[in-house]
């Protein structure tokens, strides 16, 4: 337990335990005595999850009360402090999650007296968790693995399922995350089965857009050439071929990237360094000193998490040691055993283990030998489940990368199991460590991959695979369609933030559902619905290329006559994902026209509004301003003043774009101010508001109010980094303003910081003239000409019109070339060279690494 403090401060709250007082903004707040006791207990134990039984003991000492009494107190605390202050971990308990003012990083001693590593800087790049699970009994392995990763470019942690490879690799990455300027990233590969999808999975995790020429593997390796990072590839065994191909390309082209892989078998790459992870240490029959054996320590810690009254003592240590020996020191099996302490006691666990092992060892076993120990643990755990829990577990196997409670209920229910029965079964599965609960609002659940594979076997054995997979696909389709309609439909009011929060976590489930739908031509309607309803999610989170590919995959199943709703949404989303040169003008305009016809016939006013916006925006992107602006009167007529402000902001955004491209900057800023006023009154629309602020930057640059751009662009960059919005464009305008002002050192540093987002969004060639001008100001005229040539080649290839900020940069760039008295032949040769370069090569040139 963390040492108690005299007072705790967070947000606008102050908690004074000694005075039993809570202040809100300096004023006392009413809080019941039981709720106050629970609050202090959570604050004092904030480094860990606090079980329900422990909180009951604190708030009601010596009294037996129902668990719902505790839930009432938690509800009171959340009502006062906000729902995000206390996290619920189903099956485990609660945890205080708000950040305390002035709280230093605490080294938390585990129950065996050894300190855990302090958490790293919260500013470190990457997705490595800042708080990692405790590594009981793995201190030596962690130190050894860290040394290998520091010395070798590729290290593979190999061991059987349930050995703790992921936990060890995560701990190593967390400890090392500050060693690389671009941080440490964990890529979970268990959700994919196609080796060809490995580069896309890695790119998705790193937020890199793969949209240029060449294979995804080569594109990704090219992007990583300029990176300095640690890449953790987790659960490689199902896609070893794809991992090997990518790893070889990265090793050959990206010396600044270190790779730490986990797998059940070697990758067999020539430079690979093996790290074999064995079982936890278990005592022999004569050795029972718990502090010397990781297996016993793990059992003790996990048992205490379930039952705080459990202690490892002379009365039970020999039985615990016997259990750990029978389970071969496998961490997952030990955790499963410890989870039963409260139900069966140590002696009861030992007795059941003996019976189960005799049965399983008595005959031939199916499946690979390396799975037998884990299969034993899961089989034994499965036999402890009720029939309802067994049914729910096997049906949950169809989910990929997790699920919500609502999704679990929709898929697992039938005429025998209602929603409440599924809820109870899910809680039981979480208690028994067969389902993992991830904190969040709402919480998400997931099966470990080995448990999921086991569940799918049971599903097949029960003859339910066909029906449950079908139900899963339809449930996921309904989720995406209903959420999309709640955002963009005729009466939609869902914010962009909520829209993404609900759908982005389910993209792996969507991919699985679409795979099922595409396996039978008779499922065309559901395939089209899945692709169309998910397209906006893919575009918003920077995966437009994948979303577009998904749309193109189902295009031959679009049926305008028999499925007009699905077809119209498909044709609406196709041009939205086809921006930035991904599709030709004719393809985009044809799709928009088909969507228009359907929505006009169906009288779908708001949907037609979005189609007309997209049509006009497309025309503007290709420089046909007259045709685009000719659509504005109908768009204005369609617009309903009762619509949410974020919907009406689309028309204003369109007018901003037309004015900007035609250099009517004062008029553009007027429309941008109207758009901003609408969006500032719309909660959850931060990404769209930031796009509006970026428009202000363009207008001020056009008016050469460069000094005003700098603080606004900096603010927009910082706010973008804290939201779902990409900072690519505000970074561009900041770089441009600093360059125009002659503040080249600041501009150069900004370009370095921006390059990652420019590359992820695939916009470097489109933005090219701004970095080209900066390079010229730095005296690097040859590089400037190459980037200039790449930008011209992009415009010629796509036909996309340039923004005024690019024209201003182009004019100044030509002046620099003339003043340097360069030969025209040399400039043209360098430009021609630049026109042949990809974005990775251009990035290296801009950063001085080419």
N, C-alpha and C positions, 0 to 999 in steps of 0.2 A: 504494500500500500504506500502511495506517495505521502511524504510527510505533510501533515495538516498545515494550512496557512492561516494567518490571523484573519485574512479576508481574501475574497476572490472577486475579481473584476472581469467582466466581459461585456462587449457591446456597451449598452447604457445601464447595465445592471451591476450591483455590488451586493455580495453576500457576506454577512458578518456572523460567523458561527458562534462566537462568544456571546454576542448580544441576541442571538437567534433572530436576526433581522435581515430582511431583503429590501434594498433600495432600488427604485426605478427612476433614473434621472435625478437622483438625490432625494427623492421622496419615499417614505416607507410604503411598502406594498403588503396587502393582506395575503397570508399564506398559512394554511393549517399546520399544526404541530407535526403530524405524520408526514405530510408532504415535505416539510422542512428537513426532517430526519432523513428522508430518502434523498433529497437534494444534496445534503452534506455528504452522505455516503457515496454518492456518485462522484462528487467533486474530489473527495479524498482518494477515490479509486479510479480516477480518470484515465490512468494508463492502461486500463484493461476493461473487459466486459464484466459486469457485475451480475451474477445469477439472481433469478427471482427469489430463490430460497434465502440467499444471503441478505437481500434487501428486506425480506419479510422478517428475518431475525433481528435486523437493525431497528426497524420501525415498530415491530410488535414483539419485543423480547419476552420469551416465555409464554407467548399466547399463540394458539393455533387459529389462524384466520384463513378465509378463502383468498385465492389468488386475485380475484377481481377487486379486492380492497387495494392491492398494490396498483392495479391498472387505473383506478380512480385517482390515486395520487400522481401517477405519471401524467395522466390527462390534465390535472390541475397545473403541474409544472410546465407542460407544453403550452397550455393556454396563456400562462404568464410570460414565458420566455420565447415562445415560438416553437414550431414543430421540429425545426432543424437542430435544436439544442441537445436533445436526447434521442439517440438512435436505438431502435429495437432490432435485436438479432434473434429472430424466431428460434426457439429451442435452446437459446443460450442465456439471454437476459437483456440488460440495457447498458448503454455507455454514454457518458457525457462527452459531447463532441465539439462544443464551442471552444474557440481559442481564448485562453486567459491572457489578460494584459500583463506583461512583464514576466510571464512564466518562462523559465529557462528549460532547456532540454533536460529531461530527467533520466538518469540511468536506473532502470528498474531491475531490482534483483529478482531472479526467479526463485522458485520455492526451494531450490537446492543450494541457494546462496551464491550463485555465480551471476555477475552483471551481464545484461544484454548490451549490445552496441548502442551508443547514442544515435538518434536519428540524424540524417544528413540535412543539409540546407534545403529549405523549402523552395528555393529558387533554382535548384538544379534542373536542367532540361530532362525531358523523357517522361515515361509513364511508370517508372519503377515505384512501387508503394513506399511512402515515407515511413510507414509503420509496418514492419514485417512480422510474421509469426515467429515465436521463439524457436530457436534451434536447439532443442534439448539433445544433448549428447553428440553434437556435431561441431563443436568448437575447432577441433583439430582438422576436420575435413574442410571447414570453411576457410581456415587460414591457408591450407594447402591449395585449395582451389583458387583463392585470390592470388597467390604467388604464381600459379600457372597462367592465369589470365593476364597478369602483368608482363609475363615473359613471352607468351605464344599468341599468334594471331587467331588461331582456332583451337578451342578446347571443347571436347565433347564429354559431358557427364553421362555415363552409361550405367544402367541398373535396371532391375526388374520393376514392374508396375508396383506402385505403392511404396517405393524405397525412399521417397523424399527428394527426388532429383529437382523438381520445380522449386520446392522451398529452399533448397541449398543454393540453386542458381539465382533465385530472387534475392536472397540475403547477400550473396557475393556482389550482385549488380548494385544493390542499395549501398553497400560499403564503398564501391568503386565509382559511383556515379559522378563524382566531382573530378575524376581524373581526365575526362574527355570534355572538350568544349561544347560538343553537341549532345552530351549527356548519355544516358543509358535507356534502352528501349526493350521491352519484352514483347515478343510476337507469339501469340498462342496459335499453334498450328493444328491442334486436335480437332478443330471444327471443320477442317477441309480434308477431302479424300483424294482430290485430283492433284498430282504433282505439278501440273502446269499452272495451278493457282497460287503457288508459293510466292512468286514475285509480287503478285497483286496483294496478297495478304500482308507481306512486309511493307509494301508501299502504303497500304491503307493505315497501318499502325504508325508509320513515320509521317503520315499526312503528305505524301508525295503523289502528285498526279502524273500518271503514265499516259502521255498523249502524243508523243512524237514518233518518228520512224524507228524501226528496229524492234526486236523482240522485247517483251516486258522485262526479261532478265537483263538484257543489255542496257535498256533504258535505266533501270534501277541501279545497276552497277555504275553507269555513267554519272548519275546524280550523286552517288555516294563517294565518287572520286574526291570531291572537295570537302567531305565530312570527317569529323573526328568524333567517333562515338563507339559505345559498346552495344552490340546487338545480341540479344538473348533469343534464340530460336527454340521454343519450348514444344515438346512432344513431336519430335521429327519422324518417329518411326513409321507413320502411315504414309508419309510423302517423302521418303528418303531420296528418291531420284531427283525430285524437284529441288530439294534442299541442297544436294550435292552440286547440281548444276549452278545454282545461284551462288553458293559459297565459293566455288572455284572462280567464278567471274568476279566476285567481290575481292577475293584474295589477290587476283591478278591485277585489279584496277584501282583498288581503294586501300592503300597502305595505312590510312588513318582509322580504319574500322577494325575493331576486335570482335570476334564472334564467340559466344558461349552457347553451345547447343546442349539440349537434353534429349536423350533417345534411349530406346531399349536395345539399340544396336549401333555399331559404329557407322559413321557416314562414309568411311573409306576414301577420304580425300587425302592426297599425298602429305600435306603439311599438318594433318590432324594430330592433336595431342589428346590421348585418352585419359580420362579420369574415371576410374571404376569406383562406383559408390556401393559399398557393401552394407550389410544389415547393421543395426544398432548393436552395441556390445551387450551381451547377455551373460549373466553369471553361470558358472558351473554349479554342480550340485553342492560344492563346499563353499561357494562364494556368494554372499548375499548382502554385501555392503552397498546399499542403494546409491550412494554418492559416486561410486566408481563405474556405474553401468547406465548408459544412456537409455536402454530399453526400460529399465525400472523407473528411471526419472520421468520418461515420457508417459508411462502408464500412470504414475502418481499425479502429474500435472493435469492430464486429461480427465482423470477420475475426479480430481478436485474441482474442475470446471463444471462437471455435472453435479457433484455433491460436495459442497464446501466442508462438510464434516469428515470427509475421507482423509486419512493420513496413512502413510506407509510406516508400519510399526513392526515390532518383533513378532506380533501375533499373526501378521498376514504377509510378511515380506517373502517367506519361502514359497507360499502359494503364488504370489505375483511373479516371482522369478520362474516358477514352473510354467506359468502361462506364457511368459515372454519366450522361454525356450521352445515351447510347443509351437509358437507362432514365428519361429525362425528370426526373431528380431526385426520383422518387417513393420515399419512405422504405421502404415495404414491398418494392418491387422491388429496391432496393439491398441490403436485408437478406437477401433471398433469394439475391442474387448473392454476397454476402460469405460466406454459409453454405457455398459450394462451394469456397472457397479451398483447404481442406485436401485435397479430392478432386481438383480439376482444375488448381489454380494460377490465377494471374491471367490468363495468356495463354490457357489453355484456356477460361476463362469468356468472355473477349472473343471468341474464335473461335465459340463456340456461340451467343452472343448475336447475332452477325451472321447466322448461318444462320437462326435462329429469326425474327428480325425480317423478313428478306426473304420468308420463307414467309407470315407473317401479313399483311404489307403488300401481298402480291401479289393479293389478291382481296377480295371483299366480306366484311365482318365482321358477324356476328350480334350482337344485343344493343345496348343504349344506347351512345352514343358515349363517355359519361363512364367506361364500364367498360373501354374498349379497352386503355388502358395497363396497367392492373392485370391484365386478362385475359392480356395478352402475358407479363407476368412469371410468372403462375401456370401458363400453358401451357408456358412454357419450363422452369419448375421441375418440372412434372409429367412432362415427357419425360425428365428425369434419373432418375426413380424406376425401381426394379425392378418387374416385373409384380406381385409380392406387395405391394409398397408401394402401387402404384396401386389394387389391389383393396381393400386395407384402408382407404386414404384415402376412396374413394368410399362405402364402407359406414359409415365414421365420420360421414358427413354427416347421418345420421338422428338423431344426438344433439343435444339442445338444451341449451345452457349447461353443456356439459362432461360428463365421464364418468370412471370409474375404469378401471384396467387390466382388472379382472375383467369389467366390463361390455363393454369393447371386445372382449375375447376371446370372450365369449358371443355377441356380435352378428356379428363379422367372420369367425368360423371356418366352415368347411364341409368337404366331403370332401377338398378339395385343400389347405386351410390349417388346420393344427392350432394349438393355443394358443401353442406356442413360436414358430411362424412369425409369428403376429400380434404377439407380444411383440417379435421382432426387427424387424418392419416398423414398429411404433409407435416404437421407438427410432430407426430411420432417418428417419422422418417428423419426429420431434422435432429430430434433428440438422439436418435440412434446413429448419427453421423453418416447416414446414407444420402442425405441431401444437405448441401452446404448453403447457408444463408448469407448473402452479401448485404451489408448495410446500405441503406438508401431509402428514399421516399418515392414510390413505394419500394419495399425491399424486393430483391430478386433472389431467386433460388437456382441452384444448378446441381447436377450430378457430376461427380468426378468421372472422367472419361471411361475409366475401367468399370465403374458402377453403371454407367450408361450402356456400355456394351453388354454387360450382364443383364440389364433390364430389357434390352432389345432381344436377347436370347429367350428370356422368359416370355416376352410378348409373342414371339414366333411360336414357342411351345404351347401357348394358350390359344393359338389360332386367331389372334386379334390384330396382327400386323396390318392387314389390308384396311380394316375398318378404322383403326386408330390413326394410321398415317393419313387417311382421307379426312378424318375429323380434324386433325392437326392443320392440314392445308386449308381447310375451309374456315377454321377459327382464325388463323393468321390472316387469311384474305379478308375476313370480316373486320378484323382489327384495323388493317391498313385502310380499307375502303371507308369505314365509318370515321376514322380519325382524319383522313384526307377530306372527307365531306364536312366534318366539323370545323375544318380550317378554311376550305375554299368553296364549300357548297353554298346554296342559295341563302341559307340562314346561318352559315358558319361564323363563329366568333372566337374559335380557339386561337390562342396566341402562338406565335412562331416558336417561342421557347418551349411551351408545353407540347406542341406538335412534334418537335424533335425529341424531346425527352421521352415521349411515349413510343416513338417508332424506331429511333436509331438503335436502341439495344436489341431490337428484334430482327435485325437485318439477316443474321445467320438463319433464323427460323424462316424468314421469307425466302431465302435462297433454297432451303430444303423444300419448302412448299412449292416453289416454282419448278424445281427439278421433278417433283411428283406430277405436277400439272402438265409439264412438257412431255412426259413419258407416254401420253395417250392423246391422240388427236381429238378425242371426244371431250377433252377438258380444256378446249381452247378458250372459252369464256373466262374461266378462273385464271388461266395463265395471263391473259391480257389484263384482267383486273389487278392481279398482283403486280405486274410490271408498271402499269399506269399509276396505281395508287402509291407506289414506292418511289417514283421518279423524283419528286420534289425533295424527298429526304436525301437521296443520293446527291442531288445537285447542291443542296444547302451545306452538307458536311464535306464537300470537296471530292465526291466520288461520281461526278457527272459522267466520266468516261464509262464506268461500270454500268451506271443507270442507262446510258444510251445503248450500250451493248445488249442489255437486258431487253430494252424496247425493240431493238432490231431483231432479236431472237424470236420474239413472239409476233412480229409484224404480219407474217403470212396467215395468222389466225384471227386477225382483226376482221370483224364482220359489222359493217356500218348498218346493215338492215336489221339483222336479228339481235344484235347486242349494241344498240346505239349509245348507251351510257358508257360502257367500257370502251367503245371505239372513240367516242368524243374525247374522253380523258386521255386516251393514248395519243390522238392527234394533237391535243393541246400540249402535252408534255414533250413530244418529240422535238419541236423547235426550241423549247426552253433548254433542253440538254444538248442541242446541236450548236450552241453558241461557240464563239472563239474559233471558228474555222472547222469545227467537227463535222458539220453538214453543209452542203451547198445551199445557196439562196433558193434555188428552185425547189429543192426537197423541203426546206423549211416552210416556204410559202404554200406549197401544195398541202402540207399537213395542216397548216393553219386554216386554209380554205375548207378542208373537209370538216374540221372541228366547228367552224362557223356554221356550215350548213346544218349540222346536227343540232347545235344549240339553238339556232334560230327556229328550226322546226319544232323543237320541244319547249320553246319559250323560257329557256334557262337564262335569265337576264344577267346574273352575276357571272356565270360561266362564260357567257358571250363577251362580257366586259373584259375578262382576263384574256380571251382569245384575241379580241381587237387590240388590246394592249400589246400582246406578243407579236401580232402582225405588224403594228406600227413600229415597235421596237426593232424588229428584224429589218424593216425597210430602212430605218435610220442607221443601223449598224452597217448596212451596205451603201450608205450615202444617198439614198433616194429620199431626201427630206420632204420634197413636195408631196409625194405619194403618201408618206407616213403622216404628215400633218393634215392631209386631207381626211384622215380617219378620225381626227380629234372631235369634230362635231358629234359624230355618232357615239363616241366614247363618253362625251359629256352628257348626252341625252340618256344613255344607259345608266349613268351613275345615279345612285339613290342616296339622298342626304341622310337616310336612316342607317346606311351601311356603317360598319365599324371604320374608324379613321384609317386603320392600316390598309383597308381595301381601297378607299378613296385616294390614298397616297400614291397608288400606282399611276393614276392619270397625271398627277403632279410630277412624279418622277420621270414620266415620259416627256412632259413638256420641258423639264430641266434638261434632259438629254438632247432634245432637238435644239434648244437655245444654245447650249454649250457647243455643240458640233458646228453650229453656224455662227459662233463667236458673238452672240447676243448675250453678253455676260451679265449685264445689269438685270435684264429680264429673267435670265436663268436664276440669279440669286433671289429674285422675288419669289419665283415658284418654289425654290428650295426652302425659303423661309416658311412658306405655307405648308410644305410637306413636313418640315421639322415640327411645326406647331401641332399638326395632327398626330405625329408619331410620339411626341413627348407626353401626350395624354393617353397613350396606349401601353399598358404594362405588358412586358414580355416580348416587345418588339425591338429590342436593343440592336439586333443585327441590321434591321432595316433603318433604324435611326442613324447608325454609324455610316451606312451607305449614303444617307442624306448629308451628313457632315462632310463626307469625302467630296460630295458634289460642291459644297461651299468652297472647299480647297481649290477645285478646278476653276470655279468662277473667279476667285481672287487671283489665281495665277494668270488667268486670261487678262485681268485688269492690271497685272504687274504689281499687285499688293502683296509682294512676296514676304515681307516681314510679318504680316498678319497670318500668313499661311503656317509659318513655323510652329507657333504654340498650338494652333488648332489641329494641325496634322499630328503633332506629338500626342496630344490628348486622345485623338481618335485611334492612334496606334495602341496606346495603353489600354483603352477601353475594349478594343478589338481582341487583345490578348486575353482578356478576362471573360470573353463571351464566345459564342459560336462563330462570330464573324471572322473573316480572313483579314489580316492586317496588310495584305499585299498592296492594295491601292493607296491607303493613307501613307504607307512607307514610300511609295513612288512619289507622291506629292511633296512629302517632306524632303526627299532627296532632290527633287526638282527645285524647290524653293531655295534650299541651301546652295545648290549649284548656281542658280541665277544670281544669288546674293554674293557669290565669290567666296563662300565659306566652305572651301573644298575639303579641308580635313574632316569637318563635321559631316559633309555630304558623303565622303568616302566611308566613314564609319557607319553611317546610316545604311548605305548600300550593302555593306558587309552583313549588317543585321537583317536586312530585308531579303537577302538572296534566298534564304530557305523558303520563305513564303512565296516569293516570285516563282521559284522552281516548283513548289508543291501545286500552285495554281496553274502552272504551265503558261505563264504570261510574260516570260522574260523577253521573247522576241517581239511581242506586241508592245512592251514598254521600252524597247531597245534604244530609242533615241535619247532618252534621259541619261542612262548610264554611258551612252556613247559620248554625249557632251561632257559629262564628268571626266571621262578618260582623256578627252582632248584638253580639258582644263588642267589635268595632271601632267600634260606633256606626252601622253601615250597615244600619239596620233595614229599609228598603225593599228593598234587595237581598237581605237575609236572608229576607224574606217571599217573594220571587220564587223563590229557590232552594228554600225550603220547599215552595212550591206545585208545583214541578217534581218533587220527590221523591214527594209524595203522588200526583201524576198517574201517575207510573211504577208505583207499587204498585197503584193502581186498574186500570191498563191491563193489567198482567201477572198480578196476583194473587199475586205473590211475597211471602213473609213477610219481615219486617225482622229484622235482628240486634239483640240487646239494646243494643249500643253506639249504634245509631240511636235506640232508644227513649229512652235516657238523654239523648241530645242533644236529642230532640224535647221532652222535659219541661222541660229547662233553657231551651230556646228560647222556649217559651210563657211561662215566668216572665219572661224579658227583655221580651217583648211587653207583658205585664201591667204590669211595673214602669215601662215607658215611657209607659203610659197612652195607647196608640195607639187610634184609633177602630177598632171592629170592621169597619166598612165598608171602611176603607182597607186593613186587613190582607187581607180577603177579595179585594179588587180586585187587590192585588199578587200574591196567591197565584194567582188566576185567570190573570194575565199570565204568571206563571212556568210554569204548566201548558202554555202554548202554545210555550215556548221549546225549541230544540234544544240539544244538548250544547255546540256551538260558542258559542252565545250565552250559555249558562250559564258557560262557561269565562271568557269576557270579563268577565262580571259579577263572578265570584269574584276575578279578577285586577285588578279596578278599571278595566277598559277598556270596560265596557258603557255 
